[in-house]
Amino acid sequence: MIAKLSGRLDETGADWAVIDVAGVGYLVHCSTKTLTALGEVGEACQLYTDLQVSENDMRLLGFADGAERDWFRVLTGVQGVGSKVALAILSTLSAAELQAACAGGDAATVARANGVGPKLAGRIVNELKDKAGGMAGGTGGPGSAVAAPAGGVGADAVSALENLGFKPAVAARAVALAQEELGEGASESALIGLALKRAAG
């Protein structure tokens, strides 16, 4: 899977950008916040990515940081939230604002996003309330002293643990603890190995 792109910003649209990586142009769908963070056409840029494959479509999504990508993955896990709605939410709210809204049960804030009605906003908040504490982007609080990894190998390690069946909050905390113990230069495999022990313990 394509996890990250580093290249030159070639072209942009309302909700997409083309990133030139060694002569190959990647069409990437992005939130408006990410598009703004990319800078000017012709400049060097970097995006964290998520590849979505369906029966009749293949779409590459781009994010300014790992926290935004993690929230996108969690949002699209909610029934009724596709990539378009998730990007609309991330265009309206930062990762920190989204975490605060979900943790506080604030459906009205989520409903500010284009295409998100009160019913869907309520479902999003209800389903993600328990996960919000372990997600990157917040200011912490009771029971969330360890910050979730915001990107790079940390975010990939969290994703790996989630794929093994661990809840996002548990996976994020386990990886954060492992990262704290091993240091910033730890490899992804080392992080996953130690995080598995922490999550299982």
SEPAVO-729978 format. One record per residue: residue number from 1; residue in three letters; x, y, z of N, C-alpha, C, CB in turn. Coordinates in steps of 0.1 Angstrom, whole numbers, padded with zeros to 4 digits. Atoms other than C-alpha are relative to their C-alpha. Last residue first. Glycine has a CB too. Layout:
residues N
[NUM, 'ALA', [X, Y, Z], [X, Y, Z], [X, Y, Z], [X, Y, Z]];
...
//
This chain:
residues 201
[201, 'GLY', [-0001, -0001, -0015], [-0005, -0069, 0292], [-0010, 0009, 0006], [0014, 0005, 0004]];
[200, 'ALA', [0004, 0012, -0005], [-0016, -0077, 0257], [0000, 0000, 0015], [0008, -0012, -0006]];
[199, 'ALA', [0014, 0001, 0002], [-0013, -0041, 0247], [-0006, -0013, 0006], [-0004, 0000, -0015]];
[198, 'ARG', [0007, -0010, -0008], [0021, -0037, 0262], [-0015, -0001, -0001], [0005, 0014, -0003]];
[197, 'LYS', [-0001, 0005, -0014], [0034, -0070, 0247], [-0007, 0010, 0009], [0015, -0001, 0004]];
[196, 'LEU', [0008, 0012, -0002], [0020, -0060, 0213], [0001, -0005, 0014], [0004, -0012, -0010]];
[195, 'ALA', [0014, -0005, -0002], [0035, -0026, 0216], [-0009, -0012, 0002], [-0004, 0009, -0012]];
[194, 'LEU', [0001, -0004, -0014], [0070, -0042, 0221], [-0015, 0005, 0003], [0010, 0012, 0003]];
[193, 'GLY', [-0003, 0011, -0009], [0068, -0061, 0189], [-0003, 0003, 0014], [0014, -0005, -0002]];
[192, 'ILE', [0012, 0009, 0000], [0050, -0034, 0169], [0003, -0011, 0010], [-0002, -0005, -0014]];
[191, 'LEU', [0011, -0007, -0006], [0077, -0008, 0179], [-0012, -0010, 0001], [-0004, 0012, -0007]];
[190, 'ALA', [-0003, 0000, -0014], [0105, -0032, 0170], [-0011, 0006, 0008], [0014, 0008, 0003]];
[189, 'SER', [0001, 0014, -0004], [0090, -0039, 0136], [0002, -0001, 0015], [0009, -0009, -0007]];
[188, 'GLU', [0015, 0004, -0001], [0084, -0002, 0130], [-0001, -0014, 0006], [-0006, 0001, -0014]];
[187, 'SER', [0006, 0004, 0012], [0120, 0007, 0138], [-0014, -0004, 0002], [0008, -0012, -0006]];
[186, 'ALA', [0004, 0014, 0001], [0130, 0027, 0168], [-0006, -0003, -0013], [-0010, -0003, 0011]];
[185, 'GLY', [-0006, 0006, 0012], [0147, 0061, 0162], [-0004, -0015, -0001], [0015, 0000, 0002]];
[184, 'GLU', [0006, -0004, 0013], [0123, 0080, 0184], [0006, -0007, -0012], [0003, 0015, -0001]];
[183, 'GLY', [-0006, -0012, 0006], [0132, 0061, 0216], [-0005, 0003, -0014], [0015, -0001, 0000]];
[182, 'LEU', [-0011, 0003, 0010], [0126, 0025, 0227], [0007, 0012, -0006], [-0006, -0008, -0012]];
[181, 'GLU', [-0010, 0010, -0005], [0107, 0031, 0259], [0012, -0002, -0009], [-0006, -0013, 0003]];
[180, 'GLU', [-0006, -0007, -0011], [0087, 0062, 0248], [0012, -0008, 0006], [-0010, 0003, 0011]];
[179, 'GLN', [-0008, -0011, 0006], [0079, 0046, 0215], [0008, 0007, 0011], [-0008, 0009, -0008]];
[178, 'ALA', [-0011, 0007, 0006], [0067, 0014, 0233], [0010, 0010, -0006], [-0005, -0009, -0011]];
[177, 'LEU', [-0009, 0005, -0011], [0045, 0035, 0255], [0012, -0006, -0005], [-0008, -0010, 0009]];
[176, 'ALA', [-0006, -0012, -0006], [0031, 0054, 0225], [0009, -0004, 0011], [-0011, 0010, 0006]];
[175, 'VAL', [-0011, -0004, 0008], [0026, 0021, 0207], [0007, 0012, 0006], [-0006, 0004, -0014]];
[174, 'ALA', [-0011, 0010, -0001], [0006, 0007, 0236], [0012, 0004, -0009], [-0006, -0014, -0005]];
[173, 'ARG', [-0007, 0000, -0013], [-0015, 0038, 0240], [0012, -0009, 0000], [-0010, -0002, 0011]];
[172, 'ALA', [-0007, -0013, -0001], [-0024, 0040, 0203], [0008, 0001, 0013], [-0009, 0012, -0002]];
[171, 'ALA', [-0011, 0001, 0009], [-0033, 0003, 0201], [0009, 0013, 0001], [-0005, -0002, -0015]];
[170, 'VAL', [-0010, 0010, -0006], [-0055, 0005, 0232], [0012, 0000, -0009], [-0007, -0014, 0001]];
[169, 'ALA', [-0005, -0006, -0012], [-0073, 0036, 0219], [0011, -0008, 0006], [-0011, 0003, 0010]];
[168, 'PRO', [-0009, -0012, 0003], [-0077, 0022, 0184], [0007, 0006, 0012], [-0007, 0010, -0007]];
[167, 'LYS', [0008, -0013, 0001], [-0092, -0011, 0197], [0010, 0011, -0002], [-0009, 0002, 0012]];
[166, 'PHE', [0000, -0008, -0012], [-0069, -0042, 0191], [-0008, 0013, -0003], [0015, 0004, 0004]];
[165, 'GLY', [0013, 0001, -0008], [-0080, -0067, 0164], [0000, 0009, 0012], [-0002, -0013, 0004]];
[164, 'LEU', [-0001, 0013, -0008], [-0047, -0075, 0146], [-0012, -0001, 0010], [0013, -0001, 0008]];
[163, 'ASN', [0003, 0011, 0009], [-0055, -0048, 0120], [0000, -0014, 0007], [0010, 0000, -0011]];
[162, 'GLU', [0015, -0001, 0002], [-0057, -0023, 0149], [-0004, -0012, -0010], [-0004, 0014, -0006]];
[161, 'LEU', [0007, 0006, -0011], [-0022, -0034, 0159], [-0015, 0000, -0001], [0004, 0008, 0013]];
[160, 'ALA', [-0003, 0014, 0000], [-0008, -0027, 0124], [-0007, -0007, 0012], [0015, -0003, 0001]];
[159, 'SER', [0008, 0006, 0010], [-0025, 0007, 0123], [0001, -0016, -0001], [0003, 0005, -0014]];
[158, 'VAL', [0014, -0001, -0005], [-0009, 0017, 0155], [-0009, -0007, -0009], [-0005, 0014, 0003]];
[157, 'ALA', [0000, 0011, -0010], [0025, 0005, 0141], [-0014, 0000, 0007], [0010, 0003, 0011]];
[156, 'ASP', [0001, 0012, 0007], [0019, 0027, 0110], [-0001, -0012, 0010], [0012, -0002, -0009]];
[155, 'ALA', [0013, 0001, 0005], [0011, 0057, 0132], [-0002, -0013, -0008], [-0003, 0012, -0010]];
[154, 'GLY', [0009, 0001, -0011], [0043, 0052, 0151], [-0014, -0002, -0004], [0000, 0012, 0009]];
[153, 'VAL', [0000, 0015, -0004], [0064, 0045, 0120], [-0010, -0002, 0011], [0014, -0005, 0004]];
[152, 'GLY', [-0012, 0008, 0002], [0055, 0080, 0107], [-0002, -0014, 0004], [0011, 0006, 0007]];
[151, 'GLY', [-0004, 0003, 0014], [0027, 0100, 0123], [0012, -0009, -0001], [0002, 0013, -0008]];
[150, 'ALA', [0006, -0008, 0010], [0010, 0114, 0153], [0003, -0003, -0014], [0003, 0015, 0003]];
[149, 'PRO', [-0009, -0003, 0011], [0017, 0087, 0179], [-0007, 0008, -0011], [0007, -0012, -0005]];
[148, 'ALA', [0000, 0010, 0011], [-0010, 0089, 0206], [0011, 0004, -0010], [-0013, -0002, -0006]];
[147, 'ALA', [0005, -0005, 0013], [-0001, 0110, 0236], [0001, -0011, -0010], [0007, 0013, -0004]];
[146, 'VAL', [-0009, 0004, 0011], [0003, 0092, 0270], [-0006, 0005, -0013], [0004, -0015, 0000]];
[145, 'ALA', [-0012, -0007, -0002], [-0015, 0110, 0298], [0010, -0003, -0011], [0006, -0004, 0013]];
[144, 'SER', [-0006, -0001, 0013], [-0049, 0099, 0285], [0014, 0007, 0000], [-0009, 0006, -0010]];
[143, 'GLY', [-0001, 0013, 0006], [-0066, 0086, 0316], [0006, 0001, -0014], [-0014, -0006, -0001]];
[142, 'PRO', [0000, 0011, -0009], [-0078, 0121, 0327], [0001, -0013, -0008], [-0012, 0000, 0009]];
[141, 'GLY', [0011, -0001, -0010], [-0070, 0146, 0300], [0001, -0012, 0009], [-0014, 0001, -0006]];
[140, 'GLY', [-0001, 0009, -0011], [-0050, 0149, 0268], [-0011, 0002, 0010], [0014, 0001, 0007]];
[139, 'THR', [-0008, -0006, -0010], [-0048, 0180, 0246], [0002, -0009, 0012], [-0005, 0013, 0005]];
[138, 'GLY', [0007, -0007, -0012], [-0061, 0163, 0216], [0010, 0005, 0009], [-0009, -0010, 0006]];
[137, 'GLY', [0006, -0013, 0003], [-0047, 0156, 0181], [-0006, 0007, 0012], [-0010, -0002, -0010]];
[136, 'ALA', [-0009, -0011, 0000], [-0038, 0119, 0182], [-0008, 0013, -0003], [0011, -0001, -0011]];
[135, 'MET', [-0003, -0005, 0013], [-0065, 0094, 0191], [0010, 0012, 0001], [-0012, 0004, -0008]];
[134, 'GLY', [-0012, 0006, 0005], [-0066, 0074, 0223], [0005, 0005, -0013], [-0001, -0015, -0001]];
[133, 'GLY', [-0011, -0002, -0010], [-0091, 0096, 0241], [0013, -0006, -0005], [-0004, -0006, 0013]];
[132, 'ALA', [-0006, -0013, 0001], [-0113, 0097, 0210], [0012, 0002, 0009], [-0011, 0011, 0003]];
[131, 'LYS', [-0013, 0001, 0007], [-0120, 0060, 0208], [0008, 0013, 0001], [-0002, -0004, -0014]];
[130, 'ASP', [-0010, 0008, -0008], [-0147, 0059, 0235], [0014, 0000, -0006], [-0006, -0014, 0002]];
[129, 'LYS', [-0003, -0006, -0013], [-0166, 0088, 0219], [0010, -0007, 0008], [-0013, 0001, 0008]];
[128, 'LEU', [-0014, -0003, -0002], [-0162, 0075, 0184], [0003, 0006, 0014], [0004, 0010, -0011]];
[127, 'GLU', [-0008, 0011, 0003], [-0195, 0056, 0180], [0015, 0003, 0003], [-0001, -0004, -0015]];
[126, 'ASN', [0003, 0012, -0009], [-0216, 0081, 0198], [0010, -0011, -0003], [-0014, -0005, -0003]];
[125, 'VAL', [-0004, -0003, -0014], [-0200, 0111, 0181], [-0002, -0011, 0009], [-0007, 0013, 0005]];
[124, 'ILE', [-0014, -0001, 0000], [-0203, 0097, 0146], [0005, 0002, 0014], [0005, 0011, -0009]];
[123, 'ARG', [-0005, 0013, 0001], [-0239, 0086, 0152], [0015, 0000, 0001], [-0004, -0007, -0013]];
[122, 'GLY', [0003, 0007, -0012], [-0249, 0120, 0164], [0006, -0014, 0000], [-0015, 0000, 0003]];
[121, 'ALA', [-0009, -0006, -0010], [-0232, 0137, 0134], [-0002, -0007, 0014], [-0002, 0015, 0002]];
[120, 'LEU', [-0013, 0006, 0003], [-0251, 0113, 0111], [0010, 0005, 0010], [0004, 0003, -0014]];
[119, 'LYS', [0001, 0014, -0003], [-0285, 0123, 0127], [0014, -0007, -0002], [-0010, -0007, -0009]];
[118, 'PRO', [0000, 0003, -0014], [-0276, 0160, 0128], [0000, -0015, 0004], [-0012, 0007, 0007]];
[117, 'GLY', [0012, -0004, -0007], [-0267, 0161, 0091], [0000, -0003, 0015], [-0012, -0006, -0006]];
[116, 'VAL', [0002, 0008, -0013], [-0232, 0160, 0077], [-0012, 0005, 0007], [0012, 0000, 0009]];
[115, 'GLY', [0005, 0013, 0003], [-0230, 0171, 0040], [-0003, -0009, 0013], [0009, -0007, -0009]];
[114, 'ASN', [0008, 0000, 0011], [-0207, 0201, 0047], [-0005, -0015, -0003], [0007, 0005, -0013]];
[113, 'ALA', [-0006, 0005, 0013], [-0192, 0199, 0081], [-0010, -0001, -0011], [0007, -0013, 0002]];
[112, 'ARG', [-0004, -0012, 0007], [-0209, 0220, 0109], [0006, -0004, -0014], [0010, 0008, 0008]];
[111, 'ALA', [0010, -0003, 0010], [-0226, 0187, 0120], [0003, 0013, -0008], [-0014, 0002, 0007]];
[110, 'VAL', [-0002, 0009, 0011], [-0194, 0177, 0138], [-0010, 0003, -0011], [-0001, -0014, 0004]];
[109, 'THR', [-0013, -0004, 0006], [-0197, 0208, 0161], [0003, -0009, -0013], [0011, -0001, 0010]];
[108, 'ALA', [0002, -0012, 0007], [-0234, 0200, 0168], [0012, 0005, -0008], [-0005, 0011, 0009]];
[107, 'ALA', [0004, 0003, 0014], [-0226, 0164, 0177], [-0002, 0013, -0009], [-0013, -0008, 0000]];
[106, 'ASP', [0005, -0012, 0006], [-0207, 0175, 0208], [-0003, -0002, -0015], [0011, 0011, 0001]];
[105, 'GLY', [0013, 0002, 0005], [-0204, 0143, 0228], [-0006, 0011, -0007], [-0009, -0005, 0011]];
[104, 'GLY', [0010, -0007, -0008], [-0174, 0156, 0247], [-0015, -0002, -0004], [0003, 0015, -0001]];
[103, 'ALA', [-0002, 0003, -0014], [-0149, 0130, 0235], [-0011, 0007, 0009], [0014, 0005, 0005]];
[102, 'CYS', [0004, 0014, -0003], [-0162, 0133, 0200], [0000, -0004, 0015], [0009, -0010, -0008]];
[101, 'ALA', [0014, 0001, 0003], [-0161, 0171, 0199], [-0005, -0014, 0003], [-0003, 0003, -0015]];
[100, 'ALA', [0007, -0007, -0011], [-0127, 0173, 0216], [-0015, -0002, -0002], [0003, 0015, 0000]];
[99, 'GLN', [-0002, 0009, -0012], [-0112, 0147, 0192], [-0008, 0006, 0011], [0015, -0001, 0004]];
[98, 'LEU', [0008, 0012, 0002], [-0127, 0166, 0162], [0001, -0009, 0012], [0005, -0008, -0013]];
[97, 'GLU', [0014, -0004, -0001], [-0113, 0199, 0174], [-0009, -0012, -0001], [-0004, 0011, -0011]];
[96, 'ALA', [0002, -0003, -0014], [-0078, 0184, 0180], [-0015, 0004, 0002], [0009, 0012, 0004]];
[95, 'ALA', [0000, 0012, -0008], [-0078, 0167, 0146], [-0003, 0003, 0014], [0014, -0007, -0002]];
[94, 'SER', [-0013, 0005, -0002], [-0088, 0200, 0130], [-0001, -0013, 0007], [0010, 0010, 0007]];
[93, 'LEU', [-0006, 0002, -0014], [-0124, 0205, 0120], [0014, -0005, -0001], [-0009, -0009, 0008]];
[92, 'THR', [0006, -0009, -0010], [-0140, 0218, 0088], [0007, 0000, 0013], [-0015, -0003, 0001]];
[91, 'SER', [-0001, -0013, 0006], [-0119, 0202, 0060], [-0005, 0011, 0010], [-0007, 0001, -0013]];
[90, 'LEU', [-0014, -0004, -0002], [-0115, 0171, 0082], [0003, 0013, -0006], [0009, -0011, -0005]];
[89, 'ILE', [-0002, -0002, -0015], [-0153, 0168, 0083], [0014, 0005, 0003], [-0003, -0013, 0008]];
[88, 'ALA', [0008, -0012, -0003], [-0156, 0172, 0045], [0002, 0004, 0015], [-0015, -0001, -0004]];
[87, 'LEU', [-0008, -0011, 0004], [-0128, 0147, 0041], [-0007, 0013, 0002], [0004, -0001, -0015]];
[86, 'ALA', [-0011, 0000, -0009], [-0148, 0121, 0061], [0009, 0012, -0003], [0008, -0013, 0000]];
[85, 'VAL', [0005, -0006, -0013], [-0179, 0129, 0041], [0011, 0002, 0010], [-0011, -0009, 0006]];
[84, 'LYS', [0004, -0014, 0002], [-0161, 0123, 0008], [-0005, 0007, 0012], [-0011, 0000, -0011]];
[83, 'SER', [-0012, -0009, 0001], [-0143, 0092, 0020], [-0004, 0014, -0002], [0009, -0005, -0011]];
[82, 'GLY', [-0010, 0004, 0010], [-0175, 0075, 0031], [0011, 0010, 0000], [-0007, 0000, -0014]];
[81, 'VAL', [-0010, -0010, 0002], [-0194, 0079, 0064], [0010, -0006, -0010], [0008, 0003, 0013]];
[80, 'GLY', [0005, -0012, 0006], [-0227, 0061, 0065], [0010, 0011, -0003], [-0011, 0006, 0008]];
[79, 'GLN', [0010, 0002, 0010], [-0217, 0035, 0090], [-0005, 0013, -0006], [-0011, -0009, 0005]];
[78, 'VAL', [0013, -0002, -0005], [-0186, 0046, 0109], [-0010, -0001, -0011], [-0001, 0015, 0006]];
[77, 'GLY', [0004, 0013, -0006], [-0153, 0030, 0099], [-0014, 0002, 0005], [0009, -0004, 0011]];
[76, 'THR', [0006, 0009, 0010], [-0148, 0059, 0075], [-0004, -0013, 0005], [0010, -0001, -0012]];
[75, 'LEU', [0012, -0006, 0005], [-0143, 0082, 0105], [-0007, -0009, -0010], [0002, 0014, -0006]];
[74, 'VAL', [0010, 0002, -0010], [-0116, 0060, 0121], [-0014, 0004, -0005], [0004, 0007, 0013]];
[73, 'ARG', [0003, 0014, -0001], [-0096, 0059, 0089], [-0011, -0004, 0010], [0013, -0008, 0003]];
[72, 'PHE', [0007, 0004, 0012], [-0099, 0096, 0084], [-0004, -0015, 0000], [0009, 0003, -0013]];
[71, 'TRP', [0014, -0004, -0002], [-0089, 0102, 0120], [-0009, -0003, -0012], [-0001, 0015, 0003]];
[70, 'ASP', [0006, 0009, -0010], [-0057, 0082, 0115], [-0015, 0003, 0003], [0007, 0001, 0014]];
[69, 'ARG', [0002, 0012, 0007], [-0049, 0102, 0083], [-0007, -0010, 0010], [0013, -0006, -0005]];
[68, 'GLU', [0011, -0002, 0009], [-0054, 0135, 0101], [-0003, -0013, -0007], [0003, 0011, -0010]];
[67, 'ALA', [0012, -0002, -0008], [-0031, 0124, 0129], [-0013, 0001, -0008], [0001, 0012, 0010]];
[66, 'GLY', [0005, 0013, -0004], [-0005, 0111, 0105], [-0012, 0001, 0008], [0011, -0007, 0007]];
[65, 'ASP', [-0007, 0006, -0011], [0000, 0146, 0090], [-0006, -0014, 0003], [0001, 0008, 0012]];
[64, 'ALA', [-0011, -0008, -0004], [-0009, 0167, 0060], [0008, -0007, 0011], [-0004, 0014, 0004]];
[63, 'PHE', [0002, -0007, -0013], [-0032, 0140, 0046], [0013, 0008, 0004], [-0004, -0010, 0011]];
[62, 'GLY', [-0013, -0006, -0005], [-0037, 0125, 0011], [-0003, 0008, 0013], [0006, 0009, -0010]];
[61, 'LEU', [0004, -0012, -0008], [-0064, 0101, -0002], [0013, 0005, 0007], [-0010, -0004, 0011]];
[60, 'LEU', [-0011, -0003, -0009], [-0057, 0078, -0031], [-0003, 0012, 0008], [0014, 0001, -0008]];
[59, 'ARG', [-0001, -0014, -0003], [-0088, 0063, -0048], [0012, 0002, 0011], [-0013, 0006, 0006]];
[58, 'MET', [-0012, 0000, -0008], [-0094, 0031, -0066], [0004, 0014, 0002], [0012, -0008, -0007]];
[57, 'ASP', [-0008, -0012, -0001], [-0129, 0026, -0080], [0013, -0003, 0009], [-0008, 0011, 0007]];
[56, 'ASN', [-0001, -0008, 0013], [-0153, 0000, -0093], [0008, 0012, 0001], [-0013, 0003, -0006]];
[55, 'GLU', [0003, 0009, 0011], [-0154, -0028, -0066], [0003, 0007, -0014], [-0014, -0004, 0000]];
[54, 'SER', [0014, 0005, 0000], [-0137, -0006, -0040], [-0002, -0008, -0013], [-0011, 0011, 0001]];
[53, 'VAL', [0004, 0008, 0012], [-0101, 0002, -0032], [-0014, -0005, 0001], [0011, -0011, -0002]];
[52, 'GLN', [0013, 0006, -0002], [-0091, 0030, -0008], [-0003, -0007, -0013], [-0011, 0010, 0004]];
[51, 'LEU', [0005, 0005, 0013], [-0054, 0039, -0006], [-0013, -0007, 0003], [0010, -0009, -0007]];
[50, 'ASP', [0008, 0012, -0002], [-0044, 0060, 0024], [-0007, -0004, -0013], [-0011, 0003, 0011]];
[49, 'THR', [0011, 0005, 0009], [-0017, 0086, 0022], [-0007, -0012, 0005], [0005, -0002, -0014]];
[48, 'TYR', [0003, 0013, -0005], [0007, 0108, 0043], [-0012, -0005, -0008], [-0003, -0001, 0015]];
[47, 'LEU', [0013, 0004, -0004], [0017, 0137, 0021], [0000, -0014, 0006], [-0010, 0001, -0011]];
[46, 'GLN', [0000, 0014, -0005], [0050, 0155, 0014], [-0015, -0002, 0005], [0010, -0003, 0011]];
[45, 'CYS', [0011, 0002, -0010], [0057, 0187, -0005], [0001, -0015, 0004], [-0014, 0003, -0006]];
[44, 'ALA', [-0001, 0014, -0005], [0084, 0203, -0027], [-0011, -0002, 0011], [0014, -0002, 0006]];
[43, 'GLU', [-0008, 0002, -0013], [0072, 0235, -0043], [0000, -0014, 0004], [-0006, 0009, 0011]];
[42, 'GLY', [-0015, 0000, 0004], [0061, 0238, -0080], [0008, -0002, 0012], [0003, 0013, -0006]];
[41, 'VAL', [-0004, 0009, 0011], [0025, 0247, -0071], [0015, 0002, -0004], [-0009, 0003, -0013]];
[40, 'GLU', [0002, -0004, 0013], [0024, 0266, -0038], [0004, -0010, -0011], [0008, 0013, -0003]];
[39, 'GLY', [-0008, -0012, 0005], [0020, 0253, -0003], [-0004, 0003, -0015], [0015, -0003, 0001]];
[38, 'LEU', [-0009, 0004, 0010], [0008, 0218, 0007], [0009, 0011, -0006], [-0007, -0006, -0011]];
[37, 'ALA', [-0013, 0004, -0006], [-0007, 0230, 0040], [0011, -0003, -0011], [-0001, -0011, 0010]];
[36, 'THR', [-0006, -0013, -0004], [-0036, 0247, 0022], [0014, -0002, 0005], [-0008, 0007, 0011]];
[35, 'LEU', [-0004, -0007, 0012], [-0044, 0214, 0004], [0007, 0014, 0003], [-0013, 0003, -0008]];
[34, 'THR', [-0012, 0006, 0006], [-0043, 0196, 0037], [0005, 0008, -0012], [-0002, -0014, -0003]];
[33, 'LYS', [-0011, -0003, -0010], [-0067, 0220, 0054], [0013, -0005, -0006], [-0003, -0006, 0014]];
[32, 'THR', [-0005, -0014, 0003], [-0090, 0218, 0023], [0011, 0004, 0009], [-0012, 0010, 0001]];
[31, 'SER', [0008, -0010, -0007], [-0092, 0180, 0028], [0005, 0014, -0004], [0000, -0002, 0015]];
[30, 'CYS', [-0004, -0005, -0013], [-0074, 0159, 0002], [-0011, 0009, 0006], [0013, 0008, -0002]];
[29, 'HIS', [0011, -0007, -0005], [-0079, 0136, -0028], [0003, 0005, 0014], [-0013, -0008, 0000]];
[28, 'VAL', [0003, 0002, -0014], [-0046, 0126, -0044], [-0012, 0009, 0005], [0013, 0002, 0009]];
[27, 'LEU', [0012, -0007, -0003], [-0039, 0122, -0081], [-0004, -0003, 0014], [-0011, -0002, -0010]];
[26, 'TYR', [0010, 0007, -0008], [-0003, 0109, -0083], [-0012, 0010, 0003], [0006, -0005, 0013]];
[25, 'GLY', [0010, -0008, -0007], [0018, 0122, -0112], [-0010, -0008, 0007], [-0006, 0010, -0010]];
[24, 'VAL', [0013, 0007, -0001], [0049, 0101, -0120], [-0009, 0009, 0007], [0001, -0014, 0006]];
[23, 'GLY', [0006, 0000, 0014], [0080, 0121, -0131], [-0013, -0007, -0001], [0009, -0007, -0009]];
[22, 'ALA', [-0010, 0005, 0010], [0101, 0113, -0100], [-0007, -0002, -0013], [0005, -0013, 0005]];
[21, 'VAL', [-0011, 0008, -0007], [0071, 0119, -0077], [0009, -0006, -0011], [-0006, -0010, 0010]];
[20, 'ASP', [-0009, 0005, 0010], [0048, 0147, -0091], [0012, -0007, 0008], [0006, 0010, -0010]];
[19, 'ILE', [-0014, 0000, -0005], [0020, 0152, -0067], [0009, -0007, -0010], [0000, -0006, 0014]];
[18, 'VAL', [-0009, 0009, 0008], [-0014, 0161, -0083], [0014, 0002, 0006], [-0001, 0002, -0015]];
[17, 'ALA', [-0013, -0006, 0004], [-0038, 0177, -0058], [0007, -0011, -0008], [0008, 0004, 0012]];
[16, 'TRP', [-0010, 0009, 0005], [-0075, 0172, -0050], [0013, 0007, -0003], [-0005, -0008, -0012]];
[15, 'ASP', [-0002, 0010, -0010], [-0105, 0188, -0033], [0010, -0011, -0004], [-0013, -0007, 0003]];
[14, 'ALA', [0008, -0002, -0012], [-0111, 0220, -0051], [0002, -0009, 0011], [-0015, 0000, -0004]];
[13, 'GLY', [0014, -0003, 0003], [-0083, 0215, -0075], [-0007, 0003, 0013], [-0006, -0011, -0008]];
[12, 'THR', [0010, 0001, -0010], [-0045, 0215, -0074], [-0013, 0003, -0005], [0004, 0009, 0012]];
[11, 'GLU', [0013, -0006, 0004], [-0015, 0209, -0098], [-0010, -0002, 0012], [-0006, -0006, -0013]];
[10, 'ASP', [0001, -0002, 0015], [0021, 0198, -0098], [-0012, 0008, -0003], [0000, -0013, -0007]];
[9, 'LEU', [0014, -0003, 0003], [0031, 0199, -0061], [-0001, 0005, -0014], [-0005, 0011, 0010]];
[8, 'ARG', [0002, -0014, 0004], [0066, 0183, -0061], [-0015, 0002, -0003], [0009, 0005, -0012]];
[7, 'GLY', [-0003, -0005, 0013], [0076, 0151, -0044], [-0002, 0015, -0002], [-0008, -0008, -0010]];
[6, 'SER', [-0009, -0012, -0001], [0073, 0130, -0013], [0003, 0004, -0014], [0013, -0003, 0009]];
[5, 'LEU', [-0006, -0006, 0013], [0044, 0106, -0011], [0008, 0012, 0003], [-0012, 0004, -0010]];
[4, 'LYS', [-0005, -0014, 0000], [0035, 0084, 0019], [0005, 0004, -0014], [0011, 0002, 0011]];
[3, 'ALA', [0002, -0006, -0014], [0017, 0051, 0028], [0004, 0015, 0000], [0008, -0007, 0010]];
[2, 'ILE', [-0008, -0013, 0000], [0012, 0036, -0007], [-0003, 0007, 0013], [-0004, 0009, -0012]];
[1, 'MET', [0008, -0012, 0000], [0000, 0000, 0000], [0009, 0013, 0000], [-0009, 0000, 0012]];
//
